[in-house]
Amino acid sequence: MRTRGTVRVDVREKGSGPTVVLLPGSLAGLSRWEGLVEELADDHHVLTVALHGHGATPPWSAPRRQSLTDQVRLVHAVTAGRDDPVSLIGHGIGGAVAMRAAVELGERAEALVLVEPVPFSLLARAGRHDVFDDVCRLRDRVVEAADAQRCAAAAPSVTDHWFGEGTWAGLSERRRAQFVDAIGPGRHEWDAITDPGLTLAEVASGSAATLLLVGPMPQPPIRDLVDVLAQARPDWTVREQLGAGSLAEPVSIAVLDSVVLEFLRAAR
């Protein structure tokens, strides 16, 4: 656990060398990245950060809507007191936070790996209102379930809405529990990623070498968002990659990990 001022953050440290900050998504959790952490730790100092409401990081409790900058304070808390370059890896909501962190860190941000990031507000700014409206409908269902403390009851319909009919039925009990647990913190994360004030400059104006990974069959909002980002930042490397989705199998995840590792080492 690290503390900086009033910010407390659950962070796991491993290895030594150039700093890599890993920001897992809500649905995949920390276990999804254990293989990559082990490989990176051979020659990197890996900081795996639990976002608000995950692990031992306190849940969001401020009487206002959460923003990506609020989550980025966790990154600052674990990287403060040094000026060495930082690489960032983010998945899902972690990807959106990594994007904002790269902008705030400025020249310290050396490399950025985004695995299906979700700053969905950019869809509306790009004129893709139908897709954004569908995202907001899902957000409203998550918020309603969390506020009514009905996370377990809502999880099946929320999961099937996002991943497709029948997805919940095919999940293991462990994965179902992860999805239920994600709804509580997700209530505030959805505020951050659908913030109507969020601009492209706030999340995609950094100079870090960037790799944007998307699965072969992403959800329509993610597919459209990747298209928006690719058009805005033609200098970014965009790659379709097995293992990028939240429901990826271990074999595919291992392949993705090797791609991430190769990119980070080449960016040094």
N, C-alpha and C positions, 0 to 999 in steps of 0.2 A: 504494500500500500504506500502510495506517495501522497504528500500533502503540500500544497502551495497556496498560502493564504487560506481562503475558505474552501478551496477545491481539494477534494479527496478522490483518489483514483486507484482502482485495483489494476496493477500492472505486473506482468510476469517478465522477468529478465533472464536472458540466456545468451551465452557466448560473449566474445569480445571482438572489437574491430569497428568498422564503420557502422553508424547507427541506422537501424531499420525500425520504423514504427508500424506495427501491424494492427489494423482496426477491423475486427471481424464483423460480419453482419448479424442481424438479430436471429435469423432462422438457422443458420449453419452452426453458430457457436464456436467456441475455442477449439474443440476437438477436431473440427474440420481442417485446422491449420497446423496440427501437431507435426506432421511429416515435413512440411516446409520449414517450420521453426527449427527442427533438428538439423536440417541441411544448411540453413542459413547460419546457424550458430557456429559452424565450423570456422567461419571467417567474418562474422558480423556480430554486433551487439544488438540483439533483437528485443524490442519492448512490445509486448502484446497487451494492448489497452482494452479494458472492458468499458464500454460506453455506459452512460447513465442508466441505472436500473438493471444492469447485467453484472454478474459476478458480485464482488463486494463494493463496487462503485455505487454510491448512494443514488436512489432514484431521483428523477427530476421533481423538484418540489416548489419551484418559484411560482408565484401567482401570475404568470404570464406565459404566452406560448414559447415553446422551445425554439431556438434557432440553431443553425449549423455552427455558428460562432460559439454558442454555449457549449457544444460538444468539443469544439477545438480547444477550449480551455484545458481539457484533459490532456491533450497533446502537449500544450505548452508546459503543463505541470510536470511531465516526465522528461522534457527536453530542456528545461530551464537550466541556467548556470553554465552553459557551454555554447560554443559557436561553431561546432563541427557540422559538416553537411549531414542532411537527414534524407533517407529514402522512406517513402510511405507506401503501404499496401492497404487497400481498402476494398471490402466486399459489401455490396448492398448499401445499407445506411452507412456502414463504415467507409464505403467508397465516396459517398457524398461528403462525409466529414473530411476524408483525406484530400478531396479537391479543395475544400475551403482552407484546410490547414496548409496546403502547398502555397496558396496565395498569401496567407498571413505570414508564413515563414520566409517568403521572398527567396533570395538567393541561397538561403540555407537548404532549400528543398532541391535535392540533386536529382532524384528519380521518383516517379509516381506510377504505381501499378493499380489500375482500376478494374475490378471484376464486377461487371454489371452494376455500376453505381446508380443511385436513384434520386438525383435532384430534380424531381418531376416538375417543379415549377417552370423549368426551362421549356417544357412542352407548350405551355400556355403562351409564353413569350415568343415562341416560334410559330404561333398560330395553329397549333395542333390541339384545338380546344376539345374536340370530341374525345380524344384519347385522355386528355387531362381530366375531363369531367368523369370519365370512368374510374380513374385513379381516385378522384375525390369521393366518389360513391363508396369505394372500398374503405377509404380513410374514415368516412362517417360511420360505417359499420363497426370498425375497430374502436373508434372513440366511444360509440354508444355501448358496446360490450364491456369495455374497460370501466367506464363510468358506472355501469350497473353491476359491476363485479360478476359478469357472466362470461368470463373468458373461455372457460371450458365448454360451455354450451354453444358459443359462437364460433369456436375454432374450426369445426368441420365445414360450415358454409363459407367462412372467410377463406379457408385453404382452397376449397374447390372453385371459388370465384376467381382466385388469382392463378392457380396452377391447372385448372381444368376439372370438369366433373369426374368424380371417382378417385381423385388424388388422395383424399383423406382415408378412404377405405384401404388403400394400398400402403399406408405408412405403418411402420413398426410402432410399438408402444413408446419406445424411446423418442422417436421422431415426433410423435403426437405430443408428447410432453413438452418437447422443445417449442413446438408451435404454440401451444397454450401459454407457455411461460413468456413468449415473445409479445403477446398481445398487450400486456400491461405496460411495459416500456414503449411499445409501439404506439400507444395512444399519444405520446408526446413526440416521438420521432416523426410521425406523420405530419405534425404541425411544421416541423423543421423542413421537411422535403417538399411540402406543398405551400410553403411561405410565398404569398403573392408578391412580396417585395424582393425576392431573390433574383439576382441578375447573372448573366453569363460572366460578366467581369469579376464577380465575387467568387466564382468557383472554377473558372477556366481561363484565367489570364496569366497564370504562372509560367515560368521559363523552364521548369523541370522537364527532363526527358520523360515522355509519358507513353505507357502501354495500356490500351483499353481493350479488355477481353470480354467477349460475349459468347454465350452458349449457342449451339446450332439451332435451337428452337426456343428463343426467348419469348417472354410474354410481350404482347403488342406494345405496351408502354415503354418497356426497356428497349425493344427494337427501334421504336421511333426516337427515343432519347439518344441512343447511340448514333443514329443518323444525324440528329441535330448537332451533337458534339463533333462528329466527324466533319461536318460541313463548316463548323465554326473554327475548328482547329485541324486543318489539313496536315499540319506537321506532326500530329500525334500518330502513333502506330496503332491501328485498329485491327484486331484479329479475332476471327471466330475460333473458339477453342472449347473442346470437350472438357468438362469439369468446371465450367464457369458458373453453372446454375446452382441454386440452393439445394436441389435434389440430386446432385451429381453422385455417381457411384465412386467408391474408393479408387478403382483402377483409373478412371478419368481424372480424378483429383490429382493423382500422382503425376500424370502427364502434364497437367496445368502447372503443378509445382515446379517441374523442371523448366518450363517456359519462363516462369517468373524468375527463377534463380539465374537463368542464363541472361535475361534482360538486365537484372540488377548488377550482375558482375560486369557486363559490357558497358554499363553507364558510369562506372567508377573511373 
